[in-house]
Structures are given as C-alpha cells and as structure tokens.
C-alpha cells in the first residue's frame, strides 16, 4: 500500500514561477508548433494564458472582454489585451503588450489582434487555434470570423494536441503547487466532523467547508460539490439544499480549491453514524480500486487502460462501476484532459497529474464516488492528496 | 438624496423560480426570435442555460464537456447535455432531455445536437447563435463547424441582440435575488473593520472577506478583487499580495458573491487611519458622481449618456475620470452588457440592473473607484446595494 503523502507539513511553495519556467513552456510549445507547421498560436482562455504568461486574475469572471495571447514561432508571447489588464500583464515576463479600451462595440480588439498575427505569420503560413475536445474559444464568434477573414490566405489549424501534449506534463514547480493546494484541502476535510453532524443542513455544511478551505490557505474556492443520502447520494453536481443530515446518510464533499492558480480536485466521504453494510462494502470497493490503480498504473498505459483497471477492480469486489469517466487530468483548471473513459486513447506519461475517481452504483439512482489526486512518475503514481481513510469516518448523531 | 435600501432586514427570497417565470422568459425570447426570423436559438453558456431552464451548478467549472440548450420557435427548451447532468436537468421545467456520455472523442454531442436542430428547424430556416460583443460559444470550435455543416442549408444568424434585449430587463423575482446577495455582501463589508487593520496582509484580508461573505449567506464567492496603496491603489484586478496594510493606505474590496445563481458586484473603500486630503477629495468626487447619477438617470437614456453624467460630475469636482467603462449590467454573471462607455449606445430601460462605477485617477498609476448596484425603475434608479458611507470608514492603526 502506498505511503500517504504529508503535504500539510511541507512549507508552501513561493508564489508564481521564475521567467525560466515560462521560457521552457513556450519553447516546448514552439517545438510542437514547428512540428505541426504553425507560425503562431492564438490562445484565448484563462488557463492557456496563465500557462504561457503568468497572468493570473479572477477578473476572467467577467465575460465582457476577450483577451488574446499570441505565441510566435520564436521568442516570447505577445499579449493583445484590454487596457484594464496592462498593469498586471506588465508584471509578467511578457514585454510586447498591446492594448485597447474594451469593450468597444466598433472594434473589440479585432484590428489589433489581426495586425499582430499578420506581423508574425507570413501570408503562406498557418495559425494554430485549439478547437478540439475539451477546448473552446473565449471570444465572440463573429469577431473570430472577422479576424480569420482579414488574415486570409493564412491557414487556421487545430492546435488542440499542440497545446495539450505540452501542458499535460507538469513541471516539478507545477506539481509542488498542486500538492500544496491538496494539502490545504486535506486540512479542511479533517475539520468536517467539527461542523457536520446529524441535523445540520447540507447547504450549511457546504458553506462551512468553503470557510475551512479558505482558513486553511486556499486563495479562493472555485468549486465545491457533493451530496448526501441514505446509504449513498444521487447526482454530485447539484447545489446543496437546506436538507438536514440524517442518521444513515453518506455525505460526500468534493472541492476544486485554488492556490496560485492551481487546483486540487478530490473528495471525501463521511457516514452519519455507523454506515450500512452496503455503504461499507461500496466504500471498500472504491478503496480497493484506488489501491489497485496506485499499484499498477505505469507510464505508457492509455487513459482507457486506467479506466479498465478501475472498472475491473470494482467488479472484482462485486460492485457496479458508474458510467462516465472515472478520473481526468488536473492542474490549471478543475478538470483537464485526458478523460478516464473506455474511449480515450491518450497516452499517460510521467509528469501527468491525474485524478483517480472510481464510482459505484449502490442502488438505482444512488452512488458512492471516491477521488484522489496523483502525479504519474516513471515508477508509477505518487499521491498528491493524502490517502483517504480506509474506514469511513463517522459524523456525530 | 435617495433613501438607502435595507435589504439585510428583508427575508431572503425562496430558492429557484416557478415554471411560469421560465415560460415567460422563453416566450419573450421566442417573440424576439420570430422578429429576427429564427426558428431556433442555440445556447451554450452557463447564464443563458440557467436563464432558460433553471439548470444551476458549479460544475461549469469543468471545461471538459459542452452543454446545449435549444430554444425552439414554440414550446419549452430542449436540453442536449452530458449524461452526468440528466438528473439535475430533470428537476427543472425542461422535459425534453437528450444525453450522451461525454467527453466522447468520437462524437461529443455533435450528432445529437445536429439531430435536435434539424428536427426543430426546416432546411429553409435559420438558427440563432449569440456571436456579438460580450458573448462566446462554449463548445469546441471544430465541433461547431461540424454541426453547422450538417445543418446546411439552414442559415446561422447572430442572436446577440435577440438574447440580450430579453435578458437585460430583469423580473421582480430576479431583482429580489440580486437585492438579497447585495444585502449579504453589505453585511460582510460591515465586518471588514473587524479583521482589516494596519499590519494585516492584504491577502489575509481577501481571505477573511470571502469567509465573511460565506458566513453572511453567500452560496459561493465567484469574485473578490481590490487593492491597497498610499492614498489610492494601482490596478484592481490583481490577486492580493502578502503585503501588510500601512497607515495612509486606501483599501478597496470588491466582490461578486453569488446566491441562487445571481451576482452582486459592488465595492467599498476604507482608509487605514485618517485619509489624506487628496484621498478624501477623491472619495467625495466619487460620492458626488454617484449621487448625480442616482438623481438624474432615467429610462430612455443611453449607456453613453450615463457614462457622460458620471464623467461630468467627476470633472465638476475637479477629479480626473478613469478611462474604460464606469459601470455595466449585472445579474447572472459578474458583469453583463451594456457597458457604460462613450461608445455604447444601448438604451437603458426600466428593469435593467446596473452598476454605477465611477473611478478617478488621484495620481499617476493611483486610482480610487466606487461601485453601487441599482435597478432602473420608470421613475429613476433604486439602490440594490445599501449606499456606501459618505465619509471614508477608517480601519484601526
């Protein structure tokens, strides 16, 4: 059985990254771009922009303004951004910062972006834009069409793999940040029995859990989810209702808390009073599946292989695996590719940070799920979230 | 001078909305679609989907899966969504729910969405997709192209105005929800002097402020921002640093806290010890500009008119108005259109919820901003955020 990590004891990593980290990332992207025949990469989403520049802000919560970063074939990224972000971008390693007063109903960065791309890409060249699975373009579709039209005859290529094969392998500095937020979340999970008990409404538990995450050191809490029900819970994506916990409930709390722009994403289960035999067996099956994955996962396997390992281990314990994915990548967003499904053939490589998320159906519409965070090393998985207790912790009646 | 609202004293509105509210919204969208010649509207973003269906979840934080809602020319919306959301969607008023196991690398909802749209729109018809200012398409660009291709010869039209002219006028039930979260934030702002004082690092203040928001009743805190500096602060979108507050600092805290899916977005300023004369004058100018806007704003004015009112009032006090927008719409996201700029000609109508956000430059790179939330009534603005104190509150030295 793998040793539990003890991240709470390690000091928190320093904020941000040195310029060399960004230089390394962009060089890796540029190698990938060269292979794909792209003279520039157009990035528009918060994680892609943070990854390449270090520009970190909660201001993305406002959908009003598009933000653009162009990675050229050589050299540092060019930022084409609303003026309100100029000061913060100037604190990153990016030196070429072009701004406009957004939102502008006449021309919301279209000219500025088109000019930047036209400068960096010859008419015979190609521009990469992520447009595949698990991506989206964070700018108005109409403006995108205008930019593309102005850039003709330059070609537009799908840069999904170009970006994902680079971003998915984390550096030691990135892994340290994910480990840090995992340790913070672990401290918050340890406090749950102090505020959750029979009679306490689930929405109050969610609120107190977020408070515990902040007090343990999270910068902010982008995601909390969970559920509670007799011997298992229903879906795990609904907001919490004001329904008091009852004896016999299994409570699950899941969080994507954030420190320095990096997410954790793991959960913990609790029983309100002694759990039923069915719930205990389900929990044992989840524990078993996690242990099997921790013991057998190796680089070179595919996402689909890991999905099968988890399913087989659950079935071996007589449990019914949930449909849908049983884990995924993790890092700059709550979930990253790949997805642990039967269909995802992404190769799992050393340095990838993943969630192991086996789930079982204990009865019609009643489930238990269990999630840990790992980094895949050459020798196998290393836990980033401290291992959940093998025996379901009990909340007071 | 307008009366301050007292939302903290009013009971919180019930969760959710009755089906009649969604029916009314969709009927209004359908009238707008008919005018624009659209047989269906394709929606992909959290606010548009919550608005039309009542589907509310933090699961949007995972970028892995696209979600689709199609508003047909007549009748209730059709949900084309990942299977993981089926249970939650079934609790809304939507009855036609079509699901697939996402993420699917072979076909991530493309066939299902294309079939739904082909059913609802004749080959000679048109489909509306928001593609203008302050919008984006939350699905892979490549899949969008595939859907459009399958739907040929159906036309694709820009549905930005179709959606925005409906969504921007809030119902009384929506206004009650925004007022409720404003009242919650007001309680949290009132507690700031209890945890913020000279010597306390700004990142700790941000953390404690989020805790206060949760403890006052926010479901979650999607946005906190602010700044601190001698006599004014720099940019207002950076994460807080671990720099202790000092005598002479002006501290600003801004929040987009959420209850039941609706945002507040207002800020408060505090002085660490007695403020400088310059800071006091700047604060007076902001107060004056807000009062002028509250006294003179009327339906029928344009966003640009309100921008001018704020600028003129600041200038009249000898202050230098900030560039960029001086307020915006508010509701289902931290910021909605319109934008209070010199260029936005959106008509301001009764029922619109807006932020008034005058800002001044007190010195090179040093600013003060001030924000309140209002609903525009036939007779003028009604405050949703309790009015900020006219005199800068002081934090302990």
Interface residues (C-beta under 8 A of the other chain):
Chain A: X15 X45 X56 X57 X58 X59 X61 X62 X63 X64 X66 X82 X83 X84 X85 X87 X88 X91 X101 X103 X104 X105 X106 X108 X129 X130 X131 X132 X133 X134 X135 X136 X137 X138 X139 X140 X141 X142 X144 X145 X158 X160 X203 X206 X207 X210 X211 X214 X215 X218 X219 X220 X221 X222 X223 X224 X225 X234 X235 X237 X238 X239 X241 X256 X323 X324 X325 X328 X333 X334 X335 X336 X337 X339 X341 X343 X344 X345 X365
Chain B: X15 X45 X56 X57 X58 X59 X61 X62 X63 X64 X65 X66 X82 X83 X84 X85 X87 X88 X91 X101 X103 X104 X105 X106 X108 X129 X130 X131 X132 X133 X134 X135 X136 X137 X138 X139 X140 X141 X142 X144 X145 X158 X160 X203 X206 X207 X210 X211 X214 X215 X218 X219 X220 X221 X222 X223 X224 X225 X234 X235 X237 X238 X239 X241 X256 X323 X324 X325 X328 X333 X334 X335 X336 X337 X339 X341 X343 X344 X345 X365
